[in-house]
């Protein structure tokens, strides 16, 4: 299944600093559908290159990671049980800033604030 995965808010640093990944994910054996739980397992195995604990907690994402499936919050579509379809776009954004992530704050005019 062809999917586009996007990482932002610092999460891209866990994936060799690549923000957008066009991937082909095969549903697990014995299943005809791919759900978010399967995708998260695949991401942890295939895309996360360092500090997986900053992305995953158990079978799900860590608290503070916003997940959007086709611009819809996954909490509205079933979270881990959300069924994915061909060409879906899944976005992962860290809403927690600190630790190893560098954060820049810009004012409305686009200039950096210190």
ABEGO torsion letter per residue (X at the ends): XBBBBBBBGGAAAAAGGBABBBBBBBBBBGBABBBAAAAAAAAAAAABABGAAAABBEABBBBGBBBBBGGBBAAAAGEAABBBBBGBBBBBBBABBEEABBBBBBBAAGBBBX
